[in-house]
Amino acid sequence: MQNAKMTLGLVLSTKPSIGGGHVYESVLEEVIRTTSATASFEIVVIRKQDGGYRLESPGPKFPIKKRFTLKVPGKAFRDNEGSLSAVVKDLSLDLIYFASPVQALAERLDIPYIATVWDLGFLELSHFPEFTGDYGRKMFDVLGRALPRAFRVVVESEATRTRLGELFGLDQSRVAVIGLPLPDLNAEPNPSLNIPEPYFVYPAKFWPHKNHQTLFDAFRQVLATDPSVCLVLTGIDADQTDAVRKRLIAHEIEHATRVFGRLERTDLLAVIAKAKGLLMPTLLGPTNYPPLEAMGLGVPVLMSDVHKFDFDLPQSARLVPALEAKQWAREIVAILTNPPPRSTFTPPSVAHSRLKEIFLDFARDRKLWKD
């Protein structure tokens, strides 16, 4: 008997300004398109766009493109009356995959779903202003309600998997580690950026948990050893520029810095590729995309010791105590005076195989009641 075709709804919710989250969703979409075919899934993409969601279904089963707004707690359903449950029921979805930890997960879904957890900053860094207030409370409420009932919970590392078990009491067999699937590393230099060399780069929004303060303390010490080096900051929002400049002036390093907003991806990769090193002092881990991208481009990496990747780091990547400015300064100077050999490093990829297992597990059970 031929297996019946199933339909997977893939919910994509990030914007390019989200940075690593957007990279994750973009790469994950391609991985899912490849692996879901193994379990005879047809994919319907539900993509957040212009304040709502757009239904994208290139397959013959759903030859439509329709815009609608999904209901989330406390918000009205603008274009269609009903909840997310009603929408997916109308689409006859067999399984829905939330590629990001979104509020729509808080609904009582009458359909099996896969949930995603990127990190646990809303709990482990809950005292930081960016994780307090509505955001932190909503994330805790949403995940606390959604994770125990998920068919699978997808995470990027064994460290996150372990913490989810400790904090939410999740059955570890239902938590799947797929790593951070890597995108293509196409770097296209942009001369208009006019960055003096040598330089180090830190791509991050100016949020307290990103720990710019420690980096500024360290870089002032570095300049005492090598006044020619430059610090490049990217991802700084326009409304953060004045605050950043005040901090740079206070640390007496403004003359040795270049501050950019969110760069196009190819520009950012080109900036990383020519850097003496990538710096990642963030307090939020256990994984982040920029260190992986730098490793893939053969660029030395200094990252905070909150990072716990599921592979052995190359010699060009080092962990540094997150809040120890003197140690950061020493490590930066070491790269300047004795640069490590540059060789590209590609971490092992497990996303395809792990997602294939998830889809096959679901297909095995679904055939017991699929018409």
FENPECOR-V905338 format. One record per helix or strand of 3 or more residues. SS is the DSSP state (@ for helix, = for strand). FROM is the first residue (numbers start at 0). LEN is the number of residues. If there is no record, write none. Layout:
# FENPECOR-V905338
ss=SS from=FROM len=LEN
ss=SS from=FROM len=LEN
This chain:
# FENPECOR-V905338
ss== from=5 len=7
ss=@ from=15 len=3
ss=@ from=19 len=20
ss== from=40 len=9
ss== from=51 len=5
ss=@ from=59 len=3
ss== from=64 len=4
ss=@ from=83 len=7
ss== from=94 len=4
ss=@ from=102 len=4
ss== from=112 len=4
ss=@ from=120 len=4
ss=@ from=128 len=3
ss=@ from=132 len=17
ss== from=151 len=4
ss=@ from=157 len=11
ss=@ from=171 len=3
ss== from=174 len=3
ss=@ from=190 len=3
ss== from=198 len=5
ss=@ from=207 len=3
ss=@ from=211 len=14
ss== from=229 len=5
ss=@ from=237 len=13
ss=@ from=253 len=3
ss== from=256 len=3
ss=@ from=264 len=10
ss== from=276 len=4
ss=@ from=288 len=8
ss== from=300 len=4
ss== from=316 len=4
ss=@ from=324 len=13
ss=@ from=350 len=16
